[in-house]
Every structure is written in structure tokens, then in C-alpha cells.
Amino acid sequence: MSSQKKNASDRFILRDTTHTYQFEALQQKYGFLPEEDMTFPSKNTNFINPPEWKIGIYVKHLDVGYRLQTSNFFREVLHHHKVHFNQSVPNGVDKVVVFEMLCHAHAITLDLWVFRHFFYFTLTSSRESCTFVVRKHSCNT
């Protein structure tokens, strides 16, 4: 699956579990730009299994200031591991984002298999969320 499959502007599906917001009010409150393609889930959409190349995020995360700049590569990593963004711990998300930034800085083509050479996917000790851990051998090659 190519990380170029869908436009990078297809970012999030928003879900609000505590309030009913009008979408325009959310755009104004959080400063979403039209090109970011923020959408509410449709009635047929399961938030945990959003449409391909979309990521669900709860409005309460936005309320506390959490922002996530996603990319096709980020979504490809989540899709490959069959994990939802809300199941990932922040440190695991950071590893994907930093890997992507370093690839861009060094003009290296993003590749899921290269990422998997350096990191493996695992459950946290609580077994309620997941993260990416550096492979011990990855820095010796």
C-alpha cells in the first residue's frame, strides 16, 4: 500500500461524546482550515474503524490542546498494524512522526518496511494501548 494513495489533507473524523457541536463552530474554535478536510462521521461510520485514510479523534483531545498533524505515511503505519490512533500512546506516535521528519530532512523516501526495520509494534505493559519500540539490532547495521 503506497503512502501516496490519498491526499495528505484527508486528516480526521471528529467525534464528540459529550457535546453536540455545529461543525462550523468547531472549525472556528480550533482553527481548522477547509483544506484539512475535517468531517464528522456519518451514521454508517464506526469511529473505531473509520473510512480508509481517515483517523478518528475525540473532541475532548482538542479541548485539552492536543493537535495531530498526520500524513499518508502515518496512516499507512496505523493501517498496516491494524491499530486505531486512540489506541496508540503519545511516545509511539512520536516515533512515527520523528522517523518521517528525519526521512524528509535527509531526502530519504518514506517506506513502511524501512520503518519496520528500526521499530516494532507492541502492546504496552497495561496491554490497553500500543507503541513502537526501537529494535536493538537496528542501529548496528
VMD Tcl script that builds the backbone (N, CA, C; Angstrom):
set m [mol new atoms 423]
animate dup $m
set s [atomselect $m all]
$s set {name element resname resid chain x y z} {
  {N N MET 1 A 0.850 -1.175 0.000}
  {CA C MET 1 A 0.000 0.000 0.000}
  {C C MET 1 A 0.895 1.238 0.000}
  {N N SER 2 A 0.716 2.094 -0.933}
  {CA C SER 2 A 1.553 3.268 -1.085}
  {C C SER 2 A 1.122 4.375 -0.141}
  {N N SER 3 A 2.132 5.096 0.400}
  {CA C SER 3 A 1.802 6.222 1.262}
  {C C SER 3 A 1.320 7.411 0.436}
  {N N GLN 4 A 1.377 7.316 -0.878}
  {CA C GLN 4 A 0.887 8.379 -1.751}
  {C C GLN 4 A -0.547 8.128 -2.194}
  {N N LYS 5 A -1.205 7.155 -1.619}
  {CA C LYS 5 A -2.515 6.701 -2.076}
  {C C LYS 5 A -3.601 7.768 -1.990}
  {N N LYS 6 A -3.582 8.582 -0.963}
  {CA C LYS 6 A -4.639 9.564 -0.751}
  {C C LYS 6 A -3.996 10.901 -0.418}
  {N N ASN 7 A -4.672 11.967 -0.726}
  {CA C ASN 7 A -4.178 13.304 -0.457}
  {C C ASN 7 A -3.927 13.505 1.030}
  {N N ALA 8 A -2.825 14.140 1.363}
  {CA C ALA 8 A -2.452 14.350 2.766}
  {C C ALA 8 A -3.436 15.240 3.508}
  {N N SER 9 A -4.332 15.922 2.804}
  {CA C SER 9 A -5.281 16.793 3.501}
  {C C SER 9 A -6.429 16.018 4.140}
  {N N ASP 10 A -6.567 14.740 3.855}
  {CA C ASP 10 A -7.636 13.944 4.465}
  {C C ASP 10 A -7.210 13.571 5.876}
  {N N ARG 11 A -7.537 14.376 6.836}
  {CA C ARG 11 A -6.956 14.257 8.156}
  {C C ARG 11 A -7.780 13.448 9.150}
  {N N PHE 12 A -8.871 13.989 9.613}
  {CA C PHE 12 A -9.550 13.408 10.755}
  {C C PHE 12 A -11.043 13.245 10.531}
  {N N ILE 13 A -11.584 12.368 11.307}
  {CA C ILE 13 A -13.025 12.348 11.531}
  {C C ILE 13 A -13.170 12.754 12.987}
  {N N LEU 14 A -13.984 13.724 13.272}
  {CA C LEU 14 A -14.163 14.185 14.642}
  {C C LEU 14 A -15.307 13.450 15.298}
  {N N ARG 15 A -15.157 13.193 16.559}
  {CA C ARG 15 A -16.234 12.539 17.307}
  {C C ARG 15 A -16.363 13.250 18.647}
  {N N ASP 16 A -17.545 13.629 18.988}
  {CA C ASP 16 A -17.799 14.305 20.251}
  {C C ASP 16 A -18.700 13.427 21.091}
  {N N THR 17 A -18.215 13.036 22.252}
  {CA C THR 17 A -19.005 12.154 23.109}
  {C C THR 17 A -19.746 12.918 24.193}
  {N N THR 18 A -19.470 14.209 24.365}
  {CA C THR 18 A -20.089 14.933 25.473}
  {C C THR 18 A -20.962 16.107 25.049}
  {N N HIS 19 A -20.729 16.678 23.890}
  {CA C HIS 19 A -21.482 17.853 23.452}
  {C C HIS 19 A -21.938 17.680 22.018}
  {N N THR 20 A -22.926 18.436 21.659}
  {CA C THR 20 A -23.339 18.494 20.267}
  {C C THR 20 A -22.858 19.833 19.719}
  {N N TYR 21 A -21.909 19.776 18.794}
  {CA C TYR 21 A -21.353 20.985 18.193}
  {C C TYR 21 A -21.816 21.098 16.745}
  {N N GLN 22 A -21.952 22.307 16.289}
  {CA C GLN 22 A -22.112 22.546 14.869}
  {C C GLN 22 A -20.705 22.523 14.277}
  {N N PHE 23 A -20.550 21.951 13.107}
  {CA C PHE 23 A -19.219 21.803 12.526}
  {C C PHE 23 A -18.529 23.149 12.326}
  {N N GLU 24 A -19.278 24.159 11.892}
  {CA C GLU 24 A -18.679 25.478 11.681}
  {C C GLU 24 A -18.112 26.035 12.983}
  {N N ALA 25 A -18.806 25.783 14.089}
  {CA C ALA 25 A -18.319 26.244 15.393}
  {C C ALA 25 A -17.009 25.546 15.748}
  {N N LEU 26 A -16.905 24.259 15.433}
  {CA C LEU 26 A -15.648 23.538 15.674}
  {C C LEU 26 A -14.523 24.107 14.822}
  {N N GLN 27 A -14.825 24.384 13.564}
  {CA C GLN 27 A -13.800 24.954 12.693}
  {C C GLN 27 A -13.292 26.272 13.254}
  {N N GLN 28 A -14.210 27.089 13.718}
  {CA C GLN 28 A -13.815 28.381 14.262}
  {C C GLN 28 A -13.068 28.216 15.585}
  {N N LYS 29 A -13.557 27.374 16.465}
  {CA C LYS 29 A -12.953 27.191 17.788}
  {C C LYS 29 A -11.526 26.656 17.700}
  {N N TYR 30 A -11.286 25.677 16.828}
  {CA C TYR 30 A -9.978 25.032 16.765}
  {C C TYR 30 A -9.126 25.487 15.588}
  {N N GLY 31 A -9.671 26.361 14.758}
  {CA C GLY 31 A -8.891 26.923 13.660}
  {C C GLY 31 A -8.623 25.977 12.507}
  {N N PHE 32 A -9.528 25.038 12.259}
  {CA C PHE 32 A -9.351 24.126 11.134}
  {C C PHE 32 A -9.481 24.891 9.827}
  {N N LEU 33 A -8.647 24.552 8.887}
  {CA C LEU 33 A -8.724 25.147 7.560}
  {C C LEU 33 A -9.554 24.247 6.652}
  {N N PRO 34 A -10.263 24.822 5.687}
  {CA C PRO 34 A -11.083 23.996 4.788}
  {C C PRO 34 A -10.276 22.891 4.102}
  {N N GLU 35 A -9.016 23.172 3.730}
  {CA C GLU 35 A -8.207 22.167 3.034}
  {C C GLU 35 A -7.792 20.994 3.927}
  {N N GLU 36 A -8.044 21.089 5.234}
  {CA C GLU 36 A -7.724 19.977 6.131}
  {C C GLU 36 A -8.778 18.875 6.095}
  {N N ASP 37 A -9.881 19.128 5.445}
  {CA C ASP 37 A -10.913 18.116 5.209}
  {C C ASP 37 A -11.393 17.434 6.486}
  {N N MET 38 A -11.640 18.215 7.524}
  {CA C MET 38 A -12.204 17.669 8.756}
  {C C MET 38 A -13.667 17.340 8.510}
  {N N THR 39 A -14.117 16.214 9.021}
  {CA C THR 39 A -15.504 15.808 8.823}
  {C C THR 39 A -16.034 15.112 10.063}
  {N N PHE 40 A -17.346 15.161 10.231}
  {CA C PHE 40 A -17.995 14.342 11.250}
  {C C PHE 40 A -18.218 12.958 10.655}
  {N N PRO 41 A -18.224 11.935 11.482}
  {CA C PRO 41 A -18.528 10.608 10.939}
  {C C PRO 41 A -19.986 10.531 10.499}
  {N N SER 42 A -20.230 9.792 9.453}
  {CA C SER 42 A -21.612 9.585 9.016}
  {C C SER 42 A -22.276 8.569 9.941}
  {N N LYS 43 A -23.572 8.436 9.821}
  {CA C LYS 43 A -24.296 7.492 10.686}
  {C C LYS 43 A -23.858 6.052 10.443}
  {N N ASN 44 A -23.369 5.738 9.256}
  {CA C ASN 44 A -22.939 4.372 8.940}
  {C C ASN 44 A -21.487 4.113 9.332}
  {N N THR 45 A -20.776 5.139 9.793}
  {CA C THR 45 A -19.355 5.010 10.077}
  {C C THR 45 A -19.113 4.636 11.527}
  {N N ASN 46 A -18.281 3.649 11.723}
  {CA C ASN 46 A -17.841 3.270 13.057}
  {C C ASN 46 A -16.588 4.080 13.369}
  {N N PHE 47 A -16.588 4.790 14.474}
  {CA C PHE 47 A -15.473 5.666 14.820}
  {C C PHE 47 A -14.169 4.896 14.973}
  {N N ILE 48 A -14.224 3.706 15.521}
  {CA C ILE 48 A -13.015 2.914 15.722}
  {C C ILE 48 A -12.501 2.359 14.395}
  {N N ASN 49 A -13.367 2.174 13.430}
  {CA C ASN 49 A -12.971 1.711 12.095}
  {C C ASN 49 A -13.381 2.757 11.065}
  {N N PRO 50 A -12.681 3.898 11.045}
  {CA C PRO 50 A -13.070 4.966 10.123}
  {C C PRO 50 A -12.808 4.560 8.675}
  {N N PRO 51 A -13.344 5.327 7.740}
  {CA C PRO 51 A -13.065 5.040 6.334}
  {C C PRO 51 A -11.552 5.045 6.087}
  {N N GLU 52 A -11.148 4.326 5.064}
  {CA C GLU 52 A -9.727 4.237 4.751}
  {C C GLU 52 A -9.121 5.629 4.604}
  {N N TRP 53 A -7.973 5.813 5.162}
  {CA C TRP 53 A -7.181 7.040 5.122}
  {C C TRP 53 A -7.762 8.181 5.950}
  {N N LYS 54 A -8.638 7.842 6.891}
  {CA C LYS 54 A -9.132 8.828 7.856}
  {C C LYS 54 A -8.710 8.371 9.242}
  {N N ILE 55 A -8.604 9.300 10.170}
  {CA C ILE 55 A -8.254 8.995 11.557}
  {C C ILE 55 A -9.299 9.636 12.441}
  {N N GLY 56 A -9.830 8.886 13.389}
  {CA C GLY 56 A -10.809 9.426 14.325}
  {C C GLY 56 A -10.108 10.044 15.520}
  {N N ILE 57 A -10.598 11.167 15.951}
  {CA C ILE 57 A -10.053 11.813 17.149}
  {C C ILE 57 A -11.226 12.416 17.918}
  {N N TYR 58 A -11.197 12.279 19.227}
  {CA C TYR 58 A -12.271 12.806 20.065}
  {C C TYR 58 A -12.109 14.311 20.255}
  {N N VAL 59 A -13.227 15.020 20.297}
  {CA C VAL 59 A -13.200 16.461 20.521}
  {C C VAL 59 A -12.536 16.776 21.859}
  {N N LYS 60 A -12.698 15.908 22.853}
  {CA C LYS 60 A -12.076 16.181 24.160}
  {C C LYS 60 A -10.552 16.268 24.044}
  {N N HIS 61 A -9.938 15.568 23.076}
  {CA C HIS 61 A -8.495 15.710 22.864}
  {C C HIS 61 A -8.168 17.118 22.370}
  {N N LEU 62 A -9.015 17.648 21.512}
  {CA C LEU 62 A -8.809 19.003 21.008}
  {C C LEU 62 A -9.023 20.027 22.114}
  {N N ASP 63 A -9.970 19.748 23.016}
  {CA C ASP 63 A -10.258 20.664 24.125}
  {C C ASP 63 A -9.049 20.869 25.036}
  {N N VAL 64 A -8.205 19.861 25.175}
  {CA C VAL 64 A -7.030 19.990 26.052}
  {C C VAL 64 A -5.785 20.402 25.274}
  {N N GLY 65 A -5.969 20.763 23.999}
  {CA C GLY 65 A -4.867 21.316 23.225}
  {C C GLY 65 A -4.088 20.325 22.383}
  {N N TYR 66 A -4.523 19.076 22.322}
  {CA C TYR 66 A -3.794 18.077 21.535}
  {C C TYR 66 A -4.053 18.308 20.056}
  {N N ARG 67 A -2.993 18.387 19.285}
  {CA C ARG 67 A -3.110 18.528 17.836}
  {C C ARG 67 A -2.266 17.444 17.189}
  {N N LEU 68 A -2.748 16.914 16.112}
  {CA C LEU 68 A -2.038 15.854 15.419}
  {C C LEU 68 A -1.962 16.185 13.948}
  {N N GLN 69 A -0.768 16.396 13.484}
  {CA C GLN 69 A -0.553 16.632 12.065}
  {C C GLN 69 A -0.237 15.283 11.438}
  {N N THR 70 A -1.145 14.730 10.698}
  {CA C THR 70 A -0.933 13.394 10.152}
  {C C THR 70 A -0.489 13.463 8.702}
  {N N SER 71 A -0.065 12.338 8.226}
  {CA C SER 71 A 0.371 12.226 6.840}
  {C C SER 71 A -0.106 10.892 6.291}
  {N N ASN 72 A 0.069 10.715 5.011}
  {CA C ASN 72 A -0.259 9.429 4.416}
  {C C ASN 72 A 0.585 8.326 5.038}
  {N N PHE 73 A 1.857 8.608 5.296}
  {CA C PHE 73 A 2.734 7.594 5.883}
  {C C PHE 73 A 2.254 7.202 7.277}
  {N N PHE 74 A 1.885 8.182 8.086}
  {CA C PHE 74 A 1.381 7.907 9.440}
  {C C PHE 74 A 0.159 6.989 9.369}
  {N N ARG 75 A -0.762 7.322 8.473}
  {CA C ARG 75 A -1.962 6.496 8.326}
  {C C ARG 75 A -1.619 5.106 7.797}
  {N N GLU 76 A -0.619 5.022 6.926}
  {CA C GLU 76 A -0.200 3.718 6.405}
  {C C GLU 76 A 0.349 2.832 7.526}
  {N N VAL 77 A 1.132 3.406 8.435}
  {CA C VAL 77 A 1.675 2.646 9.570}
  {C C VAL 77 A 0.536 2.130 10.447}
  {N N LEU 78 A -0.417 2.997 10.790}
  {CA C LEU 78 A -1.551 2.563 11.613}
  {C C LEU 78 A -2.359 1.485 10.900}
  {N N HIS 79 A -2.611 1.694 9.626}
  {CA C HIS 79 A -3.404 0.738 8.846}
  {C C HIS 79 A -2.697 -0.622 8.771}
  {N N HIS 80 A -1.402 -0.608 8.541}
  {CA C HIS 80 A -0.643 -1.856 8.437}
  {C C HIS 80 A -0.723 -2.666 9.730}
  {N N HIS 81 A -0.630 -1.977 10.855}
  {CA C HIS 81 A -0.642 -2.663 12.152}
  {C C HIS 81 A -2.054 -2.863 12.692}
  {N N LYS 82 A -3.049 -2.435 11.914}
  {CA C LYS 82 A -4.461 -2.591 12.306}
  {C C LYS 82 A -4.722 -1.987 13.688}
  {N N VAL 83 A -4.220 -0.790 13.871}
  {CA C VAL 83 A -4.379 -0.094 15.142}
  {C C VAL 83 A -5.044 1.250 14.883}
  {N N HIS 84 A -5.843 1.680 15.817}
  {CA C HIS 84 A -6.521 2.969 15.758}
  {C C HIS 84 A -5.665 3.998 16.490}
  {N N PHE 85 A -5.696 5.224 16.029}
  {CA C PHE 85 A -4.915 6.292 16.659}
  {C C PHE 85 A -5.138 6.357 18.167}
  {N N ASN 86 A -6.391 6.221 18.607}
  {CA C ASN 86 A -6.698 6.324 20.038}
  {C C ASN 86 A -6.159 5.162 20.856}
  {N N GLN 87 A -5.646 4.125 20.206}
  {CA C GLN 87 A -5.029 3.010 20.918}
  {C C GLN 87 A -3.527 3.208 21.083}
  {N N SER 88 A -2.987 4.237 20.476}
  {CA C SER 88 A -1.548 4.489 20.499}
  {C C SER 88 A -1.178 5.439 21.625}
  {N N VAL 89 A -0.056 5.167 22.274}
  {CA C VAL 89 A 0.432 6.088 23.302}
  {C C VAL 89 A 1.197 7.217 22.603}
  {N N PRO 90 A 1.257 8.404 23.212}
  {CA C PRO 90 A 1.942 9.534 22.564}
  {C C PRO 90 A 3.388 9.243 22.160}
  {N N ASN 91 A 4.137 8.511 22.982}
  {CA C ASN 91 A 5.526 8.213 22.622}
  {C C ASN 91 A 5.613 7.361 21.362}
  {N N GLY 92 A 4.659 6.472 21.172}
  {CA C GLY 92 A 4.635 5.663 19.956}
  {C C GLY 92 A 4.326 6.504 18.731}
  {N N VAL 93 A 3.375 7.410 18.876}
  {CA C VAL 93 A 3.034 8.328 17.785}
  {C C VAL 93 A 4.254 9.175 17.437}
  {N N ASP 94 A 4.960 9.659 18.463}
  {CA C ASP 94 A 6.148 10.486 18.236}
  {C C ASP 94 A 7.214 9.757 17.430}
  {N N LYS 95 A 7.377 8.468 17.658}
  {CA C LYS 95 A 8.390 7.711 16.911}
  {C C LYS 95 A 8.080 7.704 15.418}
  {N N VAL 96 A 6.819 7.563 15.078}
  {CA C VAL 96 A 6.427 7.584 13.665}
  {C C VAL 96 A 6.673 8.974 13.085}
  {N N VAL 97 A 6.262 10.008 13.806}
  {CA C VAL 97 A 6.397 11.382 13.327}
  {C C VAL 97 A 7.867 11.765 13.171}
  {N N VAL 98 A 8.704 11.430 14.155}
  {CA C VAL 98 A 10.130 11.773 14.083}
  {C C VAL 98 A 10.812 11.003 12.951}
  {N N PHE 99 A 10.475 9.729 12.787}
  {CA C PHE 99 A 11.030 8.951 11.674}
  {C C PHE 99 A 10.714 9.649 10.351}
  {N N GLU 100 A 9.475 10.074 10.211}
  {CA C GLU 100 A 9.068 10.748 8.981}
  {C C GLU 100 A 9.824 12.065 8.788}
  {N N MET 101 A 9.970 12.836 9.846}
  {CA C MET 101 A 10.690 14.112 9.756}
  {C C MET 101 A 12.153 13.891 9.367}
  {N N LEU 102 A 12.790 12.877 9.960}
  {CA C LEU 102 A 14.188 12.591 9.634}
  {C C LEU 102 A 14.340 12.141 8.180}
  {N N CYS 103 A 13.416 11.341 7.708}
  {CA C CYS 103 A 13.459 10.930 6.299}
  {C C CYS 103 A 13.362 12.141 5.383}
  {N N HIS 104 A 12.437 13.041 5.686}
  {CA C HIS 104 A 12.296 14.252 4.870}
  {C C HIS 104 A 13.559 15.108 4.944}
  {N N ALA 105 A 14.130 15.255 6.136}
  {CA C ALA 105 A 15.321 16.088 6.315}
  {C C ALA 105 A 16.518 15.548 5.534}
  {N N HIS 106 A 16.586 14.234 5.373}
  {CA C HIS 106 A 17.714 13.607 4.675}
  {C C HIS 106 A 17.355 13.155 3.262}
  {N N ALA 107 A 16.207 13.619 2.771}
  {CA C ALA 107 A 15.735 13.301 1.416}
  {C C ALA 107 A 15.667 11.794 1.172}
  {N N ILE 108 A 15.207 11.056 2.186}
  {CA C ILE 108 A 15.034 9.605 2.087}
  {C C ILE 108 A 13.555 9.330 1.843}
  {N N THR 109 A 13.264 8.486 0.891}
  {CA C THR 109 A 11.880 8.130 0.591}
  {C C THR 109 A 11.279 7.364 1.761}
  {N N LEU 110 A 10.095 7.782 2.189}
  {CA C LEU 110 A 9.409 7.079 3.279}
  {C C LEU 110 A 9.028 5.682 2.830}
  {N N ASP 111 A 9.277 4.719 3.698}
  {CA C ASP 111 A 8.976 3.335 3.362}
  {C C ASP 111 A 8.593 2.593 4.633}
  {N N LEU 112 A 7.433 1.958 4.603}
  {CA C LEU 112 A 6.953 1.215 5.765}
  {C C LEU 112 A 7.936 0.140 6.190}
  {N N TRP 113 A 8.562 -0.539 5.233}
  {CA C TRP 113 A 9.473 -1.643 5.568}
  {C C TRP 113 A 10.753 -1.118 6.205}
  {N N VAL 114 A 11.198 0.054 5.809}
  {CA C VAL 114 A 12.363 0.662 6.468}
  {C C VAL 114 A 11.985 1.036 7.898}
  {N N PHE 115 A 10.803 1.620 8.070}
  {CA C PHE 115 A 10.330 1.939 9.422}
  {C C PHE 115 A 10.304 0.676 10.277}
  {N N ARG 116 A 9.793 -0.409 9.726}
  {CA C ARG 116 A 9.693 -1.668 10.473}
  {C C ARG 116 A 11.064 -2.274 10.765}
  {N N HIS 117 A 12.088 -1.912 9.992}
  {CA C HIS 117 A 13.449 -2.366 10.297}
  {C C HIS 117 A 13.924 -1.750 11.616}
  {N N PHE 118 A 13.549 -0.505 11.856}
  {CA C PHE 118 A 14.004 0.207 13.048}
  {C C PHE 118 A 13.074 0.060 14.248}
  {N N PHE 119 A 11.791 -0.168 14.015}
  {CA C PHE 119 A 10.809 -0.208 15.106}
  {C C PHE 119 A 9.916 -1.433 14.991}
  {N N TYR 120 A 9.505 -1.944 16.143}
  {CA C TYR 120 A 8.488 -2.995 16.137}
  {C C TYR 120 A 7.302 -2.533 16.964}
  {N N PHE 121 A 6.178 -3.098 16.645}
  {CA C PHE 121 A 4.895 -2.752 17.238}
  {C C PHE 121 A 4.636 -3.687 18.413}
  {N N THR 122 A 4.204 -3.132 19.548}
  {CA C THR 122 A 3.931 -3.967 20.714}
  {C C THR 122 A 2.860 -3.324 21.585}
  {N N LEU 123 A 2.259 -4.138 22.421}
  {CA C LEU 123 A 1.324 -3.627 23.424}
  {C C LEU 123 A 2.113 -3.062 24.592}
  {N N THR 124 A 1.551 -2.076 25.273}
  {CA C THR 124 A 2.186 -1.550 26.478}
  {C C THR 124 A 2.014 -2.552 27.614}
  {N N SER 125 A 2.675 -2.303 28.728}
  {CA C SER 125 A 2.604 -3.241 29.857}
  {C C SER 125 A 1.178 -3.408 30.380}
  {N N SER 126 A 0.354 -2.377 30.252}
  {CA C SER 126 A -1.041 -2.482 30.693}
  {C C SER 126 A -1.885 -3.284 29.700}
  {N N ARG 127 A -1.330 -3.500 28.501}
  {CA C ARG 127 A -1.994 -4.237 27.425}
  {C C ARG 127 A -3.271 -3.538 26.949}
  {N N GLU 128 A -3.419 -2.261 27.287}
  {CA C GLU 128 A -4.593 -1.496 26.864}
  {C C GLU 128 A -4.293 -0.554 25.706}
  {N N SER 129 A -3.028 -0.351 25.422}
  {CA C SER 129 A -2.648 0.522 24.320}
  {C C SER 129 A -1.387 -0.044 23.674}
  {N N CYS 130 A -0.934 0.615 22.624}
  {CA C CYS 130 A 0.212 0.087 21.894}
  {C C CYS 130 A 1.231 1.181 21.630}
  {N N THR 131 A 2.424 0.742 21.252}
  {CA C THR 131 A 3.502 1.670 20.975}
  {C C THR 131 A 4.467 1.041 19.979}
  {N N PHE 132 A 5.444 1.802 19.569}
  {CA C PHE 132 A 6.528 1.309 18.728}
  {C C PHE 132 A 7.806 1.380 19.542}
  {N N VAL 133 A 8.598 0.333 19.467}
  {CA C VAL 133 A 9.831 0.229 20.237}
  {C C VAL 133 A 10.988 0.062 19.257}
  {N N VAL 134 A 12.129 0.702 19.574}
  {CA C VAL 134 A 13.315 0.591 18.724}
  {C C VAL 134 A 13.845 -0.837 18.782}
  {N N ARG 135 A 14.112 -1.416 17.623}
  {CA C ARG 135 A 14.717 -2.751 17.568}
  {C C ARG 135 A 16.175 -2.636 17.992}
  {N N LYS 136 A 16.639 -3.540 18.824}
  {CA C LYS 136 A 18.011 -3.476 19.349}
  {C C LYS 136 A 19.051 -3.539 18.242}
  {N N HIS 137 A 18.833 -4.350 17.232}
  {CA C HIS 137 A 19.821 -4.512 16.164}
  {C C HIS 137 A 19.788 -3.383 15.136}
  {N N SER 138 A 18.782 -2.548 15.158}
  {CA C SER 138 A 18.571 -1.603 14.060}
  {C C SER 138 A 19.655 -0.539 13.940}
  {N N CYS 139 A 20.305 -0.201 15.022}
  {CA C CYS 139 A 21.335 0.840 14.965}
  {C C CYS 139 A 22.718 0.262 14.694}
  {N N ASN 140 A 22.840 -1.051 14.615}
  {CA C ASN 140 A 24.135 -1.685 14.387}
  {C C ASN 140 A 24.364 -2.028 12.927}
  {N N THR 141 A 23.400 -1.719 12.068}
  {CA C THR 141 A 23.549 -2.102 10.661}
  {C C THR 141 A 24.044 -0.962 9.820}
}
mol reanalyze $m
mol bondsrecalc $m
mol representation Tube
mol addrep $m
